[in-house]
């Protein structure tokens, strides 16, 4: 019988990555707030608010119903929460796949080593993304999402930027990511409107 062994450093790194993903998801999505807004109250039999008997409207106050479907537009905060959640879910799937390759005795030594190195890189990327997001919020932005993709770093911010602000963000992120300014892309999240 063969036992599969895993490098302790890789094991604890994988545990740390999973723990950070779980904590980030819990921090980003509070059950009483986001899920209730998206899916409604847990028990549909109990309304969120107590109904109050309304007075009958006077004929002069009656309005014709507005034609057309109502569009529910997510807030800017929802966009950033969803971006982070999707990033963490994708990263979680990558971690699972890489862990299975790293633990597979049938995989070659080079494949296992490459999987272990990629796991470490994912951990470093996650730490840098979260750190840069905190720094950008500390610099006065309401929110920001940072994505590392190989050598490219993408930053999404909710506010329109002046040229000076964009250059400041690019320089700050380039230093924090250890890359050049040419590899940093800043995107302003467009305001959502209902139609």
SEZAVO-368986 format. One record per atom (N, C-alpha, C): residue in one letter; atom name; x, y, z. Coordinates in steps of 0.1 Angstrom, whole numbers. Layout:
N
+-------+-------+-------+-------+-------+
: vomar : kolke :     u :     v :     w :
+-------+-------+-------+-------+-------+
:     a :    CA :     X :     Y :     Z :
...
+-------+-------+-------+-------+-------+
end
This chain:
195
+-------+-------+-------+-------+-------+
: vomar : kolke :     u :     v :     w :
+-------+-------+-------+-------+-------+
:     x :     N :     9 :   -12 :     0 :
:     x :    CA :     0 :     0 :     0 :
:     x :     C :     9 :    12 :     0 :
:     x :     N :     6 :    21 :    -9 :
:     x :    CA :    14 :    34 :   -10 :
:     x :     C :     6 :    45 :    -3 :
:     x :     N :    13 :    53 :     4 :
:     x :    CA :     8 :    65 :    11 :
:     x :     C :    12 :    77 :     3 :
:     x :     N :     3 :    86 :     1 :
:     x :    CA :     6 :    98 :    -5 :
:     x :     C :    10 :   108 :     5 :
:     x :     N :    22 :   114 :     3 :
:     x :    CA :    27 :   124 :    13 :
:     x :     C :    27 :   137 :     6 :
:     x :     N :    25 :   147 :    14 :
:     x :    CA :    24 :   161 :     9 :
:     x :     C :    34 :   169 :    18 :
:     x :     N :    41 :   178 :    11 :
:     x :    CA :    50 :   187 :    17 :
:     x :     C :    42 :   195 :    28 :
:     x :     N :    48 :   196 :    40 :
:     x :    CA :    41 :   204 :    50 :
:     x :     C :    38 :   218 :    46 :
:     x :     N :    48 :   224 :    40 :
:     x :    CA :    46 :   238 :    36 :
:     x :     C :    35 :   240 :    26 :
:     x :     N :    34 :   230 :    17 :
:     x :    CA :    23 :   231 :     7 :
:     x :     C :    10 :   228 :    14 :
:     x :     N :     9 :   219 :    23 :
:     x :    CA :    -3 :   216 :    31 :
:     x :     C :    -8 :   228 :    38 :
:     x :     N :     1 :   235 :    46 :
:     x :    CA :    -3 :   246 :    54 :
:     x :     C :    -6 :   258 :    45 :
:     x :     N :     0 :   259 :    33 :
:     x :    CA :    -3 :   270 :    24 :
:     x :     C :   -17 :   268 :    18 :
:     x :     N :   -20 :   255 :    15 :
:     x :    CA :   -33 :   252 :    10 :
:     x :     C :   -44 :   255 :    20 :
:     x :     N :   -41 :   251 :    32 :
:     x :    CA :   -51 :   254 :    43 :
:     x :     C :   -52 :   269 :    45 :
:     x :     N :   -42 :   276 :    44 :
:     x :    CA :   -42 :   291 :    46 :
:     x :     C :   -50 :   297 :    35 :
:     x :     N :   -48 :   293 :    22 :
:     x :    CA :   -56 :   298 :    11 :
:     x :     C :   -71 :   295 :    13 :
:     x :     N :   -74 :   283 :    16 :
:     x :    CA :   -88 :   280 :    18 :
:     x :     C :   -94 :   288 :    30 :
:     x :     N :   -87 :   290 :    41 :
:     x :    CA :   -92 :   298 :    52 :
:     x :     C :   -94 :   312 :    48 :
:     x :     N :   -85 :   318 :    40 :
:     x :    CA :   -86 :   332 :    36 :
:     x :     C :   -98 :   333 :    26 :
:     x :     N :  -100 :   323 :    18 :
:     x :    CA :  -112 :   324 :     9 :
:     x :     C :  -125 :   323 :    17 :
:     x :     N :  -125 :   314 :    26 :
:     x :    CA :  -137 :   313 :    35 :
:     x :     C :  -140 :   326 :    42 :
:     x :     N :  -129 :   332 :    49 :
:     x :    CA :  -131 :   344 :    56 :
:     x :     C :  -134 :   356 :    47 :
:     x :     N :  -128 :   356 :    35 :
:     x :    CA :  -132 :   367 :    26 :
:     x :     C :  -146 :   366 :    22 :
:     x :     N :  -151 :   354 :    19 :
:     x :    CA :  -165 :   353 :    15 :
:     x :     C :  -174 :   356 :    26 :
:     x :     N :  -171 :   352 :    38 :
:     x :    CA :  -179 :   355 :    49 :
:     x :     C :  -180 :   370 :    52 :
:     x :     N :  -168 :   377 :    50 :
:     x :    CA :  -167 :   391 :    53 :
:     x :     C :  -175 :   399 :    42 :
:     x :     N :  -174 :   394 :    29 :
:     x :    CA :  -180 :   401 :    18 :
:     x :     C :  -195 :   399 :    18 :
:     x :     N :  -200 :   388 :    22 :
:     x :    CA :  -214 :   385 :    21 :
:     x :     C :  -219 :   382 :    35 :
:     x :     N :  -226 :   391 :    41 :
:     x :    CA :  -232 :   389 :    54 :
:     x :     C :  -246 :   383 :    51 :
:     x :     N :  -249 :   372 :    58 :
:     x :    CA :  -261 :   365 :    55 :
:     x :     C :  -274 :   373 :    56 :
:     x :     N :  -274 :   382 :    66 :
:     x :    CA :  -286 :   390 :    68 :
:     x :     C :  -288 :   401 :    59 :
:     x :     N :  -278 :   404 :    51 :
:     x :    CA :  -279 :   416 :    42 :
:     x :     C :  -280 :   411 :    27 :
:     x :     N :  -270 :   406 :    22 :
:     x :    CA :  -269 :   403 :     7 :
:     x :     C :  -279 :   393 :     3 :
:     x :     N :  -279 :   381 :    10 :
:     x :    CA :  -287 :   370 :     6 :
:     x :     C :  -302 :   374 :     8 :
:     x :     N :  -305 :   381 :    18 :
:     x :    CA :  -319 :   385 :    20 :
:     x :     C :  -324 :   394 :     9 :
:     x :     N :  -315 :   403 :     5 :
:     x :    CA :  -319 :   412 :    -6 :
:     x :     C :  -320 :   405 :   -19 :
:     x :     N :  -312 :   395 :   -22 :
:     x :    CA :  -312 :   387 :   -34 :
:     x :     C :  -323 :   377 :   -35 :
:     x :     N :  -324 :   369 :   -24 :
:     x :    CA :  -334 :   358 :   -24 :
:     x :     C :  -346 :   360 :   -15 :
:     x :     N :  -347 :   371 :    -8 :
:     x :    CA :  -359 :   374 :     0 :
:     x :     C :  -356 :   367 :    14 :
:     x :     N :  -366 :   369 :    23 :
:     x :    CA :  -365 :   364 :    36 :
:     x :     C :  -364 :   348 :    36 :
:     x :     N :  -358 :   342 :    46 :
:     x :    CA :  -356 :   328 :    47 :
:     x :     C :  -370 :   321 :    47 :
:     x :     N :  -379 :   326 :    55 :
:     x :    CA :  -392 :   320 :    56 :
:     x :     C :  -402 :   329 :    49 :
:     x :     N :  -407 :   325 :    37 :
:     x :    CA :  -416 :   334 :    30 :
:     x :     C :  -429 :   336 :    36 :
:     x :     N :  -432 :   328 :    46 :
:     x :    CA :  -445 :   330 :    54 :
:     x :     C :  -445 :   342 :    63 :
:     x :     N :  -433 :   346 :    66 :
:     x :    CA :  -431 :   358 :    75 :
:     x :     C :  -426 :   370 :    68 :
:     x :     N :  -434 :   380 :    66 :
:     x :    CA :  -429 :   392 :    59 :
:     x :     C :  -418 :   399 :    67 :
:     x :     N :  -409 :   407 :    60 :
:     x :    CA :  -399 :   414 :    67 :
:     x :     C :  -405 :   426 :    75 :
:     x :     N :  -416 :   431 :    71 :
:     x :    CA :  -422 :   442 :    79 :
:     x :     C :  -437 :   439 :    82 :
:     x :     N :  -442 :   445 :    92 :
:     x :    CA :  -455 :   443 :    96 :
:     x :     C :  -464 :   451 :    87 :
:     x :     N :  -474 :   446 :    81 :
:     x :    CA :  -483 :   454 :    72 :
:     x :     C :  -491 :   464 :    80 :
:     x :     N :  -492 :   475 :    75 :
:     x :    CA :  -500 :   486 :    81 :
:     x :     C :  -512 :   488 :    72 :
:     x :     N :  -524 :   489 :    78 :
:     x :    CA :  -536 :   492 :    70 :
:     x :     C :  -535 :   506 :    64 :
:     x :     N :  -536 :   507 :    51 :
:     x :    CA :  -535 :   520 :    44 :
:     x :     C :  -549 :   525 :    42 :
:     x :     N :  -550 :   538 :    42 :
:     x :    CA :  -562 :   545 :    39 :
:     x :     C :  -565 :   543 :    24 :
:     x :     N :  -578 :   543 :    21 :
:     x :    CA :  -582 :   542 :     7 :
:     x :     C :  -578 :   555 :     0 :
:     x :     N :  -571 :   554 :   -11 :
:     x :    CA :  -567 :   566 :   -18 :
:     x :     C :  -580 :   573 :   -24 :
:     x :     N :  -578 :   586 :   -24 :
:     x :    CA :  -589 :   595 :   -30 :
:     x :     C :  -588 :   594 :   -45 :
:     x :     N :  -599 :   595 :   -52 :
:     x :    CA :  -598 :   594 :   -67 :
:     x :     C :  -588 :   603 :   -73 :
:     x :     N :  -586 :   615 :   -67 :
:     x :    CA :  -576 :   624 :   -73 :
:     x :     C :  -562 :   619 :   -71 :
:     x :     N :  -560 :   610 :   -62 :
:     x :    CA :  -546 :   605 :   -59 :
:     x :     C :  -543 :   592 :   -67 :
:     x :     N :  -553 :   586 :   -73 :
:     x :    CA :  -550 :   574 :   -81 :
:     x :     C :  -542 :   577 :   -93 :
:     x :     N :  -533 :   568 :   -96 :
:     x :    CA :  -524 :   570 :  -108 :
:     x :     C :  -525 :   557 :  -116 :
:     x :     N :  -524 :   559 :  -129 :
:     x :    CA :  -524 :   547 :  -138 :
:     x :     C :  -512 :   540 :  -136 :
:     x :     N :  -512 :   526 :  -137 :
:     x :    CA :  -500 :   519 :  -135 :
:     x :     C :  -490 :   522 :  -147 :
:     x :     N :  -478 :   522 :  -143 :
:     x :    CA :  -467 :   525 :  -153 :
:     x :     C :  -465 :   512 :  -162 :
:     x :     N :  -465 :   514 :  -175 :
:     x :    CA :  -463 :   503 :  -184 :
:     x :     C :  -449 :   498 :  -184 :
:     x :     N :  -447 :   486 :  -188 :
:     x :    CA :  -434 :   480 :  -190 :
:     x :     C :  -429 :   473 :  -177 :
:     x :     N :  -419 :   464 :  -179 :
:     x :    CA :  -414 :   457 :  -168 :
:     x :     C :  -405 :   466 :  -159 :
:     x :     N :  -405 :   462 :  -147 :
:     x :    CA :  -396 :   470 :  -138 :
:     x :     C :  -382 :   463 :  -138 :
:     x :     N :  -372 :   470 :  -139 :
:     x :    CA :  -359 :   465 :  -139 :
:     x :     C :  -352 :   468 :  -125 :
:     x :     N :  -347 :   457 :  -119 :
:     x :    CA :  -340 :   459 :  -106 :
:     x :     C :  -325 :   460 :  -110 :
:     x :     N :  -320 :   471 :  -106 :
:     x :    CA :  -306 :   473 :  -109 :
:     x :     C :  -298 :   471 :   -97 :
:     x :     N :  -288 :   463 :   -97 :
:     x :    CA :  -279 :   461 :   -85 :
:     x :     C :  -271 :   474 :   -82 :
:     x :     N :  -269 :   476 :   -70 :
:     x :    CA :  -261 :   488 :   -66 :
:     x :     C :  -246 :   486 :   -69 :
:     x :     N :  -239 :   496 :   -69 :
:     x :    CA :  -225 :   495 :   -72 :
:     x :     C :  -218 :   486 :   -62 :
:     x :     N :  -222 :   486 :   -49 :
:     x :    CA :  -216 :   478 :   -39 :
:     x :     C :  -218 :   463 :   -43 :
:     x :     N :  -230 :   460 :   -48 :
:     x :    CA :  -233 :   446 :   -52 :
:     x :     C :  -223 :   442 :   -63 :
:     x :     N :  -220 :   450 :   -72 :
:     x :    CA :  -211 :   447 :   -83 :
:     x :     C :  -197 :   443 :   -77 :
:     x :     N :  -192 :   451 :   -68 :
:     x :    CA :  -179 :   448 :   -63 :
:     x :     C :  -179 :   436 :   -54 :
:     x :     N :  -190 :   434 :   -46 :
:     x :    CA :  -191 :   421 :   -38 :
:     x :     C :  -192 :   409 :   -47 :
:     x :     N :  -199 :   410 :   -58 :
:     x :    CA :  -200 :   399 :   -67 :
:     x :     C :  -187 :   396 :   -74 :
:     x :     N :  -180 :   407 :   -78 :
:     x :    CA :  -166 :   405 :   -84 :
:     x :     C :  -157 :   397 :   -75 :
:     x :     N :  -157 :   401 :   -62 :
:     x :    CA :  -148 :   395 :   -52 :
:     x :     C :  -153 :   380 :   -50 :
:     x :     N :  -166 :   378 :   -49 :
:     x :    CA :  -171 :   365 :   -47 :
:     x :     C :  -167 :   356 :   -59 :
:     x :     N :  -169 :   361 :   -71 :
:     x :    CA :  -166 :   353 :   -82 :
:     x :     C :  -151 :   350 :   -83 :
:     x :     N :  -143 :   360 :   -80 :
:     x :    CA :  -128 :   358 :   -80 :
:     x :     C :  -125 :   347 :   -70 :
:     x :     N :  -131 :   347 :   -58 :
:     x :    CA :  -127 :   337 :   -47 :
:     x :     C :  -132 :   323 :   -51 :
:     x :     N :  -144 :   323 :   -58 :
:     x :    CA :  -149 :   310 :   -62 :
:     x :     C :  -140 :   304 :   -73 :
:     x :     N :  -136 :   312 :   -82 :
:     x :    CA :  -127 :   307 :   -93 :
:     x :     C :  -114 :   303 :   -87 :
:     x :     N :  -109 :   311 :   -78 :
:     x :    CA :   -96 :   307 :   -71 :
:     x :     C :   -97 :   294 :   -63 :
:     x :     N :  -109 :   292 :   -57 :
:     x :    CA :  -111 :   280 :   -49 :
:     x :     C :  -111 :   268 :   -58 :
:     x :     N :  -117 :   269 :   -70 :
:     x :    CA :  -117 :   258 :   -79 :
:     x :     C :  -103 :   255 :   -84 :
:     x :     N :   -95 :   266 :   -87 :
:     x :    CA :   -81 :   264 :   -91 :
:     x :     C :   -73 :   257 :   -80 :
:     x :     N :   -75 :   261 :   -67 :
:     x :    CA :   -68 :   255 :   -56 :
:     x :     C :   -71 :   240 :   -55 :
:     x :     N :   -84 :   236 :   -56 :
:     x :    CA :   -88 :   222 :   -55 :
:     x :     C :   -81 :   214 :   -66 :
:     x :     N :   -81 :   219 :   -78 :
:     x :    CA :   -75 :   212 :   -89 :
:     x :     C :   -60 :   210 :   -87 :
:     x :     N :   -54 :   221 :   -83 :
:     x :    CA :   -39 :   221 :   -81 :
:     x :     C :   -36 :   211 :   -69 :
:     x :     N :   -44 :   211 :   -59 :
:     x :    CA :   -41 :   202 :   -48 :
:     x :     C :   -43 :   188 :   -52 :
:     x :     N :   -53 :   185 :   -61 :
:     x :    CA :   -54 :   171 :   -65 :
:     x :     C :   -42 :   167 :   -74 :
:     x :     N :   -37 :   176 :   -82 :
:     x :    CA :   -25 :   173 :   -90 :
:     x :     C :   -13 :   171 :   -81 :
:     x :     N :   -12 :   180 :   -71 :
:     x :    CA :     0 :   179 :   -62 :
:     x :     C :     0 :   166 :   -54 :
:     x :     N :   -12 :   161 :   -51 :
:     x :    CA :   -13 :   149 :   -42 :
:     x :     C :   -14 :   136 :   -51 :
:     x :     N :   -15 :   137 :   -64 :
:     x :    CA :   -16 :   126 :   -72 :
:     x :     C :    -3 :   119 :   -74 :
:     x :     N :    -2 :   106 :   -69 :
:     x :    CA :    10 :    99 :   -70 :
:     x :     C :    13 :    95 :   -84 :
:     x :     N :     3 :    94 :   -93 :
:     x :    CA :     5 :    90 :  -107 :
:     x :     C :    11 :   102 :  -115 :
:     x :     N :    10 :   114 :  -110 :
:     x :    CA :    15 :   126 :  -117 :
:     x :     C :    30 :   126 :  -116 :
:     x :     N :    36 :   131 :  -126 :
:     x :    CA :    51 :   132 :  -126 :
:     x :     C :    56 :   142 :  -115 :
:     x :     N :    68 :   141 :  -111 :
:     x :    CA :    74 :   150 :  -101 :
:     x :     C :    74 :   164 :  -106 :
:     x :     N :    76 :   166 :  -119 :
:     x :    CA :    76 :   180 :  -125 :
:     x :     C :    62 :   186 :  -124 :
:     x :     N :    52 :   178 :  -127 :
:     x :    CA :    38 :   183 :  -126 :
:     x :     C :    34 :   186 :  -112 :
:     x :     N :    38 :   178 :  -102 :
:     x :    CA :    35 :   180 :   -88 :
:     x :     C :    42 :   193 :   -83 :
:     x :     N :    54 :   195 :   -87 :
:     x :    CA :    62 :   206 :   -83 :
:     x :     C :    56 :   219 :   -89 :
:     x :     N :    51 :   218 :  -102 :
:     x :    CA :    45 :   230 :  -108 :
:     x :     C :    32 :   233 :  -102 :
:     x :     N :    24 :   223 :   -98 :
:     x :    CA :    12 :   225 :   -91 :
:     x :     C :    14 :   232 :   -77 :
:     x :     N :    24 :   227 :   -70 :
:     x :    CA :    28 :   233 :   -57 :
:     x :     C :    32 :   248 :   -59 :
:     x :     N :    40 :   250 :   -69 :
:     x :    CA :    44 :   264 :   -71 :
:     x :     C :    33 :   273 :   -75 :
:     x :     N :    23 :   268 :   -83 :
:     x :    CA :    11 :   276 :   -87 :
:     x :     C :     3 :   279 :   -74 :
:     x :     N :     2 :   269 :   -65 :
:     x :    CA :    -6 :   271 :   -53 :
:     x :     C :     0 :   282 :   -45 :
:     x :     N :    14 :   282 :   -44 :
:     x :    CA :    20 :   293 :   -37 :
:     x :     C :    18 :   307 :   -44 :
:     x :     N :    18 :   307 :   -57 :
:     x :    CA :    16 :   319 :   -65 :
:     x :     C :     2 :   324 :   -62 :
:     x :     N :    -8 :   315 :   -62 :
:     x :    CA :   -22 :   319 :   -59 :
:     x :     C :   -23 :   326 :   -45 :
:     x :     N :   -16 :   320 :   -36 :
:     x :    CA :   -16 :   325 :   -22 :
:     x :     C :   -10 :   339 :   -22 :
:     x :     N :     1 :   341 :   -29 :
:     x :    CA :     7 :   354 :   -29 :
:     x :     C :    -2 :   364 :   -36 :
:     x :     N :    -8 :   360 :   -48 :
:     x :    CA :   -17 :   369 :   -55 :
:     x :     C :   -28 :   373 :   -46 :
:     x :     N :   -34 :   364 :   -39 :
:     x :    CA :   -46 :   367 :   -30 :
:     x :     C :   -42 :   378 :   -20 :
:     x :     N :   -30 :   376 :   -14 :
:     x :    CA :   -26 :   385 :    -3 :
:     x :     C :   -23 :   399 :    -9 :
:     x :     N :   -17 :   399 :   -21 :
:     x :    CA :   -15 :   412 :   -27 :
:     x :     C :   -27 :   419 :   -32 :
:     x :     N :   -37 :   411 :   -38 :
:     x :    CA :   -50 :   417 :   -42 :
:     x :     C :   -57 :   423 :   -30 :
:     x :     N :   -58 :   416 :   -19 :
:     x :    CA :   -65 :   421 :    -8 :
:     x :     C :   -58 :   433 :    -2 :
:     x :     N :   -45 :   432 :    -1 :
:     x :    CA :   -37 :   444 :     4 :
:     x :     C :   -39 :   456 :    -4 :
:     x :     N :   -38 :   455 :   -17 :
:     x :    CA :   -40 :   466 :   -26 :
:     x :     C :   -54 :   472 :   -25 :
:     x :     N :   -64 :   463 :   -24 :
:     x :    CA :   -78 :   468 :   -22 :
:     x :     C :   -79 :   476 :   -10 :
:     x :     N :   -73 :   472 :     1 :
:     x :    CA :   -74 :   479 :    14 :
:     x :     C :   -67 :   493 :    12 :
:     x :     N :   -55 :   493 :     6 :
:     x :    CA :   -48 :   505 :     4 :
:     x :     C :   -56 :   515 :    -4 :
:     x :     N :   -62 :   510 :   -15 :
:     x :    CA :   -70 :   519 :   -23 :
:     x :     C :   -82 :   525 :   -16 :
:     x :     N :   -88 :   517 :    -7 :
:     x :    CA :   -99 :   522 :     1 :
:     x :     C :   -94 :   532 :    11 :
:     x :     N :   -82 :   530 :    16 :
:     x :    CA :   -76 :   539 :    26 :
:     x :     C :   -72 :   552 :    19 :
:     x :     N :   -70 :   552 :     6 :
:     x :    CA :   -67 :   564 :    -2 :
:     x :     C :   -79 :   572 :    -5 :
:     x :     N :   -91 :   567 :    -2 :
:     x :    CA :  -103 :   575 :    -3 :
:     x :     C :  -113 :   569 :   -13 :
:     x :     N :  -110 :   558 :   -20 :
:     x :    CA :  -120 :   552 :   -29 :
:     x :     C :  -130 :   544 :   -21 :
:     x :     N :  -143 :   545 :   -25 :
:     x :    CA :  -153 :   538 :   -18 :
:     x :     C :  -151 :   523 :   -18 :
:     x :     N :  -146 :   518 :   -30 :
:     x :    CA :  -144 :   504 :   -32 :
:     x :     C :  -134 :   502 :   -43 :
:     x :     N :  -128 :   490 :   -44 :
:     x :    CA :  -119 :   487 :   -55 :
:     x :     C :  -118 :   472 :   -56 :
:     x :     N :  -116 :   466 :   -67 :
:     x :    CA :  -113 :   452 :   -69 :
:     x :     C :  -101 :   451 :   -77 :
:     x :     N :   -91 :   443 :   -73 :
:     x :    CA :   -79 :   441 :   -79 :
:     x :     C :   -78 :   426 :   -84 :
:     x :     N :   -74 :   424 :   -96 :
:     x :    CA :   -72 :   411 :  -102 :
:     x :     C :   -58 :   409 :  -107 :
:     x :     N :   -51 :   399 :  -103 :
:     x :    CA :   -38 :   395 :  -109 :
:     x :     C :   -40 :   384 :  -119 :
:     x :     N :   -35 :   387 :  -131 :
:     x :    CA :   -36 :   377 :  -142 :
:     x :     C :   -22 :   376 :  -149 :
:     x :     N :   -14 :   367 :  -145 :
:     x :    CA :     0 :   365 :  -149 :
:     x :     C :     7 :   378 :  -146 :
:     x :     N :    12 :   386 :  -157 :
:     x :    CA :    19 :   398 :  -155 :
:     x :     C :    10 :   410 :  -154 :
:     x :     N :    -3 :   409 :  -158 :
:     x :    CA :   -12 :   420 :  -158 :
:     x :     C :   -20 :   422 :  -145 :
:     x :     N :   -21 :   434 :  -141 :
:     x :    CA :   -29 :   437 :  -129 :
:     x :     C :   -41 :   446 :  -133 :
:     x :     N :   -53 :   442 :  -130 :
:     x :    CA :   -65 :   450 :  -134 :
:     x :     C :   -71 :   455 :  -121 :
:     x :     N :   -74 :   468 :  -121 :
:     x :    CA :   -80 :   475 :  -110 :
:     x :     C :   -93 :   481 :  -114 :
:     x :     N :  -104 :   478 :  -107 :
:     x :    CA :  -117 :   483 :  -110 :
:     x :     C :  -121 :   492 :   -99 :
:     x :     N :  -125 :   505 :  -102 :
:     x :    CA :  -129 :   515 :   -92 :
:     x :     C :  -143 :   520 :   -95 :
:     x :     N :  -150 :   524 :   -85 :
:     x :    CA :  -164 :   529 :   -88 :
:     x :     C :  -165 :   543 :   -93 :
:     x :     N :  -156 :   551 :   -90 :
:     x :    CA :  -157 :   565 :   -93 :
:     x :     C :  -150 :   569 :  -106 :
:     x :     N :  -155 :   579 :  -113 :
:     x :    CA :  -147 :   584 :  -125 :
:     x :     C :  -134 :   591 :  -119 :
:     x :     N :  -124 :   589 :  -127 :
:     x :    CA :  -111 :   593 :  -122 :
:     x :     C :  -105 :   605 :  -130 :
:     x :     N :   -98 :   614 :  -123 :
:     x :    CA :   -91 :   624 :  -131 :
:     x :     C :   -78 :   617 :  -136 :
:     x :     N :   -71 :   623 :  -145 :
:     x :    CA :   -59 :   617 :  -150 :
:     x :     C :   -49 :   615 :  -139 :
:     x :     N :   -48 :   625 :  -130 :
:     x :    CA :   -39 :   624 :  -119 :
:     x :     C :   -42 :   613 :  -110 :
:     x :     N :   -55 :   611 :  -107 :
:     x :    CA :   -58 :   600 :   -98 :
:     x :     C :   -55 :   586 :  -105 :
:     x :     N :   -58 :   585 :  -118 :
:     x :    CA :   -55 :   573 :  -125 :
:     x :     C :   -40 :   570 :  -124 :
:     x :     N :   -31 :   580 :  -126 :
:     x :    CA :   -17 :   578 :  -126 :
:     x :     C :   -13 :   574 :  -112 :
:     x :     N :   -19 :   580 :  -102 :
:     x :    CA :   -15 :   576 :   -88 :
:     x :     C :   -19 :   562 :   -85 :
:     x :     N :   -30 :   557 :   -90 :
:     x :    CA :   -34 :   544 :   -87 :
:     x :     C :   -25 :   534 :   -95 :
:     x :     N :   -22 :   537 :  -107 :
:     x :    CA :   -13 :   529 :  -115 :
:     x :     C :     1 :   528 :  -108 :
:     x :     N :     6 :   539 :  -104 :
:     x :    CA :    20 :   538 :   -97 :
:     x :     C :    19 :   531 :   -84 :
:     x :     N :     8 :   533 :   -76 :
:     x :    CA :     7 :   526 :   -63 :
:     x :     C :     6 :   511 :   -65 :
:     x :     N :    -3 :   507 :   -75 :
:     x :    CA :    -5 :   493 :   -77 :
:     x :     C :     7 :   486 :   -83 :
:     x :     N :    14 :   493 :   -92 :
:     x :    CA :    26 :   488 :   -98 :
:     x :     C :    37 :   485 :   -87 :
:     x :     N :    38 :   495 :   -78 :
:     x :    CA :    48 :   492 :   -67 :
:     x :     C :    44 :   481 :   -58 :
:     x :     N :    31 :   480 :   -55 :
:     x :    CA :    26 :   470 :   -46 :
:     x :     C :    26 :   456 :   -52 :
:     x :     N :    24 :   456 :   -66 :
:     x :    CA :    24 :   443 :   -73 :
:     x :     C :    38 :   439 :   -77 :
:     x :     N :    47 :   448 :   -77 :
:     x :    CA :    61 :   444 :   -81 :
:     x :     C :    62 :   443 :   -96 :
:     x :     N :    55 :   452 :  -103 :
:     x :    CA :    54 :   451 :  -118 :
:     x :     C :    56 :   466 :  -123 :
:     x :     N :    56 :   467 :  -136 :
:     x :    CA :    57 :   480 :  -142 :
:     x :     C :    44 :   487 :  -144 :
:     x :     N :    43 :   500 :  -146 :
:     x :    CA :    31 :   507 :  -148 :
:     x :     C :    24 :   503 :  -161 :
:     x :     N :    31 :   498 :  -170 :
:     x :    CA :    25 :   494 :  -183 :
:     x :     C :    17 :   481 :  -181 :
:     x :     N :    19 :   474 :  -170 :
:     x :    CA :    12 :   462 :  -168 :
:     x :     C :     0 :   464 :  -159 :
:     x :     N :    -3 :   476 :  -156 :
:     x :    CA :   -15 :   479 :  -147 :
:     x :     C :   -26 :   486 :  -155 :
:     x :     N :   -38 :   481 :  -154 :
:     x :    CA :   -49 :   486 :  -162 :
:     x :     C :   -60 :   491 :  -151 :
:     x :     N :   -64 :   503 :  -152 :
:     x :    CA :   -75 :   508 :  -143 :
:     x :     C :   -87 :   510 :  -151 :
:     x :     N :   -98 :   504 :  -146 :
:     x :    CA :  -111 :   505 :  -152 :
:     x :     C :  -121 :   512 :  -143 :
:     x :     N :  -128 :   522 :  -148 :
:     x :    CA :  -139 :   528 :  -140 :
:     x :     C :  -152 :   521 :  -142 :
:     x :     N :  -158 :   517 :  -131 :
:     x :    CA :  -170 :   510 :  -133 :
:     x :     C :  -181 :   519 :  -136 :
:     x :     N :  -188 :   518 :  -148 :
:     x :    CA :  -198 :   527 :  -153 :
:     x :     C :  -210 :   526 :  -144 :
:     x :     N :  -216 :   538 :  -142 :
:     x :    CA :  -228 :   539 :  -134 :
:     x :     C :  -239 :   531 :  -141 :
:     x :     N :  -247 :   523 :  -133 :
:     x :    CA :  -257 :   515 :  -139 :
:     x :     C :  -270 :   523 :  -139 :
:     x :     N :  -278 :   522 :  -150 :
:     x :    CA :  -290 :   529 :  -150 :
:     x :     C :  -301 :   519 :  -154 :
:     x :     N :  -313 :   522 :  -150 :
:     x :    CA :  -325 :   513 :  -153 :
:     x :     C :  -331 :   519 :  -166 :
:     x :     N :  -336 :   510 :  -174 :
:     x :    CA :  -343 :   514 :  -186 :
:     x :     C :  -358 :   511 :  -186 :
+-------+-------+-------+-------+-------+
end
